[in-house]
Amino acid sequence: MILARVHGPVVSTIKHPRLAGLTVFVVQPVDLDGQLAVGPELLAVDHAQAGPGDLVVVMREGNGIRQVLGDDKSPVQALIVGVVDAVDRTAPDALSASPAASAQAKAASGASKRGSKGGGKAAAA
Protein backbone atom coordinates (compact mmCIF):
# COMPACT_ATOMS: atom_id res chain seq x y z
CA MET A 1 0.00 0.00 0.00
CA ILE A 2 1.08 3.55 -0.60
CA LEU A 3 0.17 7.00 0.65
CA ALA A 4 -1.10 9.32 -2.09
CA ARG A 5 -2.80 12.66 -2.65
CA VAL A 6 -5.95 12.74 -4.82
CA HIS A 7 -5.62 15.22 -7.68
CA GLY A 8 -8.99 14.84 -9.38
CA PRO A 9 -11.42 12.58 -11.18
CA VAL A 10 -10.94 10.92 -14.53
CA VAL A 11 -13.94 11.40 -16.80
CA SER A 12 -14.56 8.78 -19.46
CA THR A 13 -17.66 8.10 -21.50
CA ILE A 14 -16.49 4.61 -22.42
CA LYS A 15 -14.81 2.27 -19.93
CA HIS A 16 -14.39 -1.39 -19.17
CA PRO A 17 -17.76 -2.89 -18.15
CA ARG A 18 -16.36 -3.91 -14.74
CA LEU A 19 -15.55 -0.25 -14.04
CA ALA A 20 -19.14 0.86 -14.60
CA GLY A 21 -20.35 2.91 -11.64
CA LEU A 22 -16.86 3.25 -10.15
CA THR A 23 -15.06 6.58 -9.73
CA VAL A 24 -11.51 6.77 -11.01
CA PHE A 25 -9.10 9.39 -9.65
CA VAL A 26 -5.63 10.60 -10.58
CA VAL A 27 -3.49 10.16 -7.45
CA GLN A 28 0.07 11.25 -6.68
CA PRO A 29 2.15 9.01 -4.37
CA VAL A 30 3.64 11.14 -1.57
CA ASP A 31 6.08 10.81 1.33
CA LEU A 32 4.86 9.99 4.86
CA ASP A 33 4.41 13.70 5.57
CA GLY A 34 1.99 13.87 2.64
CA GLN A 35 3.92 16.74 1.07
CA LEU A 36 6.56 15.55 -1.41
CA ALA A 37 5.74 13.56 -4.54
CA VAL A 38 7.65 10.27 -4.58
CA GLY A 39 6.73 8.80 -7.93
CA PRO A 40 4.64 9.20 -11.04
CA GLU A 41 0.92 9.85 -10.86
CA LEU A 42 -1.38 6.89 -11.34
CA LEU A 43 -5.05 6.09 -11.71
CA ALA A 44 -6.90 4.54 -8.77
CA VAL A 45 -10.49 3.43 -8.32
CA ASP A 46 -12.16 5.00 -5.30
CA HIS A 47 -13.52 2.62 -2.65
CA ALA A 48 -13.44 5.07 0.28
CA GLN A 49 -15.45 8.10 -0.90
CA ALA A 50 -12.30 10.19 -1.33
CA GLY A 51 -12.19 13.56 -3.02
CA PRO A 52 -9.70 15.96 -4.60
CA GLY A 53 -7.03 17.04 -2.13
CA ASP A 54 -7.55 14.07 0.22
CA LEU A 55 -4.60 12.09 1.53
CA VAL A 56 -5.42 8.43 0.88
CA VAL A 57 -4.15 4.88 1.25
CA VAL A 58 -3.89 3.13 -2.11
CA MET A 59 -3.70 -0.65 -2.42
CA ARG A 60 -1.69 -1.83 -5.42
CA GLU A 61 -1.91 -5.60 -5.01
CA GLY A 62 -4.22 -7.25 -7.54
CA ASN A 63 -5.46 -10.20 -5.49
CA GLY A 64 -6.19 -7.98 -2.47
CA ILE A 65 -8.06 -5.54 -4.71
CA ARG A 66 -10.16 -8.33 -6.20
CA GLN A 67 -11.01 -9.53 -2.70
CA VAL A 68 -12.03 -6.05 -1.52
CA LEU A 69 -14.15 -5.49 -4.63
CA GLY A 70 -15.55 -9.03 -4.54
CA ASP A 71 -14.78 -9.40 -8.26
CA ASP A 72 -12.39 -12.14 -9.40
CA LYS A 73 -12.09 -10.62 -12.87
CA SER A 74 -11.59 -6.97 -11.91
CA PRO A 75 -9.06 -5.11 -14.09
CA VAL A 76 -8.29 -2.64 -11.27
CA GLN A 77 -4.59 -2.28 -10.41
CA ALA A 78 -4.86 0.51 -7.80
CA LEU A 79 -7.68 0.98 -5.28
CA ILE A 80 -8.23 3.79 -2.78
CA VAL A 81 -9.06 1.92 0.43
CA GLY A 82 -8.88 4.68 3.03
CA VAL A 83 -8.90 8.43 3.61
CA VAL A 84 -6.10 9.42 6.00
CA ASP A 85 -6.86 11.76 8.90
CA ALA A 86 -3.32 11.81 10.30
CA VAL A 87 -0.01 9.98 10.11
CA ASP A 88 1.59 9.33 13.50
CA ARG A 89 5.35 9.37 13.04
CA THR A 90 6.48 8.69 16.58
CA ALA A 91 10.02 7.79 17.59
CA PRO A 92 11.38 4.36 16.62
CA ASP A 93 10.83 3.24 20.25
CA ALA A 94 7.13 3.13 19.44
CA LEU A 95 7.84 0.22 17.11
CA SER A 96 8.94 -1.86 20.09
CA ALA A 97 5.44 -1.42 21.53
CA SER A 98 4.07 -3.93 19.01
CA PRO A 99 2.30 -6.96 20.50
CA ALA A 100 5.10 -9.29 19.38
CA ALA A 101 7.79 -7.08 20.90
CA SER A 102 5.79 -6.73 24.12
CA ALA A 103 5.45 -10.50 24.38
CA GLN A 104 9.18 -10.93 23.83
CA ALA A 105 9.96 -8.29 26.47
CA LYS A 106 7.63 -9.99 28.98
CA ALA A 107 9.19 -13.38 28.29
CA ALA A 108 12.70 -11.97 28.71
CA SER A 109 11.67 -10.17 31.88
CA GLY A 110 10.15 -13.34 33.34
CA ALA A 111 13.27 -15.36 32.50
CA SER A 112 15.55 -12.82 34.17
CA LYS A 113 13.33 -12.73 37.28
CA ARG A 114 13.35 -16.53 37.51
CA GLY A 115 17.13 -16.52 37.13
CA SER A 116 17.61 -13.97 39.89
CA LYS A 117 15.26 -15.83 42.27
CA GLY A 118 17.12 -19.06 41.76
CA GLY A 119 20.43 -17.29 42.34
CA GLY A 120 19.09 -15.71 45.53
CA LYS A 121 18.01 -19.06 46.96
CA ALA A 122 21.34 -20.67 46.26
CA ALA A 123 23.17 -17.80 47.90
CA ALA A 124 20.90 -17.91 50.97
CA ALA A 125 21.37 -21.66 51.48
One Martini backbone bead per residue (centre of mass of N, CA, C, O) as a GRO file, in nm:
protein
  125
    1MET     BB    1   0.101   0.033   0.014
    2ILE     BB    2   0.006   0.378  -0.032
    3LEU     BB    3   0.063   0.717  -0.029
    4ALA     BB    4  -0.180   0.971  -0.138
    5ARG     BB    5  -0.288   1.227  -0.364
    6VAL     BB    6  -0.571   1.375  -0.473
    7HIS     BB    7  -0.647   1.541  -0.774
    8GLY     BB    8  -0.871   1.384  -0.966
    9PRO     BB    9  -1.090   1.309  -1.196
   10VAL     BB   10  -1.195   1.066  -1.433
   11VAL     BB   11  -1.328   1.112  -1.757
   12SER     BB   12  -1.552   0.862  -1.907
   13THR     BB   13  -1.766   0.725  -2.153
   14ILE     BB   14  -1.563   0.482  -2.187
   15LYS     BB   15  -1.555   0.156  -2.023
   16HIS     BB   16  -1.511  -0.093  -1.854
   17PRO     BB   17  -1.763  -0.283  -1.732
   18ARG     BB   18  -1.623  -0.319  -1.435
   19LEU     BB   19  -1.626   0.020  -1.403
   20ALA     BB   20  -1.906   0.058  -1.359
   21GLY     BB   21  -1.974   0.309  -1.114
   22LEU     BB   22  -1.681   0.399  -1.092
   23THR     BB   23  -1.429   0.591  -0.946
   24VAL     BB   24  -1.169   0.781  -1.099
   25PHE     BB   25  -0.836   0.871  -0.999
   26VAL     BB   26  -0.585   1.096  -0.960
   27VAL     BB   27  -0.270   1.003  -0.815
   28GLN     BB   28  -0.008   1.100  -0.570
   29PRO     BB   29   0.260   0.996  -0.452
   30VAL     BB   30   0.381   1.019  -0.109
   31ASP     BB   31   0.506   1.098   0.164
   32LEU     BB   32   0.452   1.071   0.510
   33ASP     BB   33   0.376   1.391   0.508
   34GLY     BB   34   0.215   1.457   0.227
   35GLN     BB   35   0.410   1.647   0.026
   36LEU     BB   36   0.605   1.465  -0.141
   37ALA     BB   37   0.676   1.345  -0.431
   38VAL     BB   38   0.750   0.971  -0.519
   39GLY     BB   39   0.608   0.964  -0.806
   40PRO     BB   40   0.403   0.875  -1.031
   41GLU     BB   41   0.118   0.902  -1.149
   42LEU     BB   42  -0.214   0.754  -1.095
   43LEU     BB   43  -0.471   0.524  -1.117
   44ALA     BB   44  -0.773   0.514  -0.902
   45VAL     BB   45  -1.006   0.348  -0.735
   46ASP     BB   46  -1.285   0.425  -0.547
   47HIS     BB   47  -1.352   0.293  -0.185
   48ALA     BB   48  -1.374   0.586   0.023
   49GLN     BB   49  -1.485   0.865  -0.057
   50ALA     BB   50  -1.305   1.048  -0.206
   51GLY     BB   51  -1.116   1.356  -0.275
   52PRO     BB   52  -0.989   1.628  -0.363
   53GLY     BB   53  -0.688   1.647  -0.156
   54ASP     BB   54  -0.674   1.382  -0.040
   55LEU     BB   55  -0.546   1.155   0.184
   56VAL     BB   56  -0.438   0.823   0.083
   57VAL     BB   57  -0.493   0.476   0.054
   58VAL     BB   58  -0.316   0.252  -0.168
   59MET     BB   59  -0.382  -0.031  -0.342
   60ARG     BB   60  -0.140  -0.263  -0.540
   61GLU     BB   61  -0.294  -0.552  -0.510
   62GLY     BB   62  -0.476  -0.755  -0.696
   63ASN     BB   63  -0.598  -0.968  -0.501
   64GLY     BB   64  -0.691  -0.767  -0.285
   65ILE     BB   65  -0.876  -0.608  -0.470
   66ARG     BB   66  -1.065  -0.839  -0.549
   67GLN     BB   67  -1.161  -0.890  -0.260
   68VAL     BB   68  -1.279  -0.611  -0.196
   69LEU     BB   69  -1.470  -0.612  -0.462
   70GLY     BB   70  -1.574  -0.905  -0.537
   71ASP     BB   71  -1.378  -0.950  -0.815
   72ASP     BB   72  -1.206  -1.185  -1.009
   73LYS     BB   73  -1.208  -0.978  -1.292
   74SER     BB   74  -1.064  -0.731  -1.215
   75PRO     BB   75  -0.872  -0.450  -1.364
   76VAL     BB   76  -0.765  -0.343  -1.103
   77GLN     BB   77  -0.446  -0.183  -0.973
   78ALA     BB   78  -0.589   0.060  -0.803
   79LEU     BB   79  -0.701   0.128  -0.455
   80ILE     BB   80  -0.901   0.314  -0.259
   81VAL     BB   81  -0.915   0.237   0.111
   82GLY     BB   82  -0.840   0.534   0.238
   83VAL     BB   83  -0.875   0.808   0.459
   84VAL     BB   84  -0.651   1.037   0.591
   85ASP     BB   85  -0.606   1.210   0.895
   86ALA     BB   86  -0.327   1.076   1.009
   87VAL     BB   87   0.031   1.068   1.081
   88ASP     BB   88   0.220   0.868   1.301
   89ARG     BB   89   0.562   0.982   1.381
   90THR     BB   90   0.716   0.823   1.588
   91ALA     BB   91   0.941   0.693   1.752
   92PRO     BB   92   1.108   0.393   1.726
   93ASP     BB   93   1.007   0.290   2.010
   94ALA     BB   94   0.713   0.232   1.916
   95LEU     BB   95   0.778  -0.038   1.771
   96SER     BB   96   0.823  -0.199   2.050
   97ALA     BB   97   0.492  -0.190   2.109
   98SER     BB   98   0.436  -0.439   1.994
   99PRO     BB   99   0.303  -0.738   2.062
  100ALA     BB  100   0.561  -0.904   2.005
  101ALA     BB  101   0.757  -0.729   2.171
  102SER     BB  102   0.606  -0.751   2.439
  103ALA     BB  103   0.627  -1.058   2.466
  104GLN     BB  104   0.935  -1.068   2.466
  105ALA     BB  105   0.979  -0.885   2.712
  106LYS     BB  106   0.823  -1.062   2.914
  107ALA     BB  107   0.989  -1.317   2.878
  108ALA     BB  108   1.261  -1.191   2.957
  109SER     BB  109   1.172  -1.091   3.235
  110GLY     BB  110   1.092  -1.368   3.352
  111ALA     BB  111   1.371  -1.503   3.318
  112SER     BB  112   1.531  -1.302   3.497
  113LYS     BB  113   1.366  -1.349   3.756
  114ARG     BB  114   1.417  -1.652   3.783
  115GLY     BB  115   1.726  -1.628   3.794
  116SER     BB  116   1.737  -1.448   4.055
  117LYS     BB  117   1.592  -1.637   4.247
  118GLY     BB  118   1.777  -1.878   4.228
  119GLY     BB  119   2.031  -1.726   4.320
  120GLY     BB  120   1.922  -1.643   4.600
  121LYS     BB  121   1.883  -1.927   4.718
  122ALA     BB  122   2.172  -2.026   4.693
  123ALA     BB  123   2.295  -1.801   4.871
  124ALA     BB  124   2.118  -1.862   5.132
  125ALA     BB  125   2.216  -2.171   5.171
   0.00000   0.00000   0.00000
